[in-house]
Amino acid sequence: MKYRIALWAGIGFLVAGLWALYVYATFPSANERLQDVWVVLYLTCPIAMIRHHPVSLYEVLAANTATYAFAGLMVETVRRQFRHAK
């Protein structure tokens, strides 16, 4: 179970890193291009909802990693309970 939670956390880190690369690659027009994908961004990187406060890249990566690790903990706990119920 620890490895699966670590996998969830790694995926969270990767997702936030990919969003950062996308914004960096499209920087001059990043706001215009992100208008179409705000919902996807909010679902995959919830820390992005805090747009009015300055947040560093490291804080975004850490927050998304922790968010995905927590979600993984919840999913794996529920999955484990369902598996033992059978």
SVG drawing of the C-alpha trace seen along z (x, -y; Angstrom):
<svg xmlns="http://www.w3.org/2000/svg" viewBox="-18 -38 29 51">
<polyline fill="none" stroke="black" stroke-width="0.4" points="0.0,0.0 2.9,-2.4 4.2,-1.9 0.8,-2.7 0.5,-5.9 4.0,-6.9 3.0,-6.2 0.0,-8.5 2.3,-11.2 4.7,-10.8 1.9,-11.2 0.8,-14.4 4.3,-15.7 4.5,-14.8 1.1,-16.4 2.1,-19.7 5.5,-19.6 3.8,-19.1 1.5,-22.0 4.4,-24.2 6.2,-23.2 3.1,-23.9 2.7,-27.4 6.5,-28.0 6.3,-27.0 3.3,-29.2 4.2,-32.1 3.4,-35.2 -0.1,-33.9 -0.5,-31.5 -3.6,-33.2 -5.3,-33.1 -4.5,-29.5 -5.4,-28.4 -8.9,-29.9 -9.9,-26.7 -8.5,-24.3 -9.2,-25.9 -11.5,-23.1 -9.0,-20.4 -6.3,-22.5 -8.4,-22.9 -9.2,-19.1 -5.7,-17.9 -3.8,-20.7 -6.1,-22.1 -3.5,-24.6 -4.1,-26.5 -7.3,-27.8 -5.1,-30.2 -4.4,-32.6 -4.5,-35.8 -1.6,-34.9 2.0,-34.4 2.9,-30.7 6.3,-29.5 6.8,-26.5 8.2,-24.4 5.2,-25.2 2.9,-24.1 4.8,-20.9 4.8,-20.1 1.1,-20.9 0.1,-18.8 2.2,-15.9 0.6,-16.1 -2.9,-16.4 -2.4,-13.3 -0.8,-11.4 -3.8,-12.1 -6.2,-11.1 -4.2,-8.0 -4.4,-7.2 -8.2,-7.5 -8.6,-5.5 -6.3,-2.7 -8.0,-2.6 -11.4,-2.2 -10.0,0.3 -8.5,2.4 -11.8,2.4 -13.7,3.6 -11.1,6.3 -11.4,7.6 -15.2,7.5 -15.3,10.1"/>
</svg>
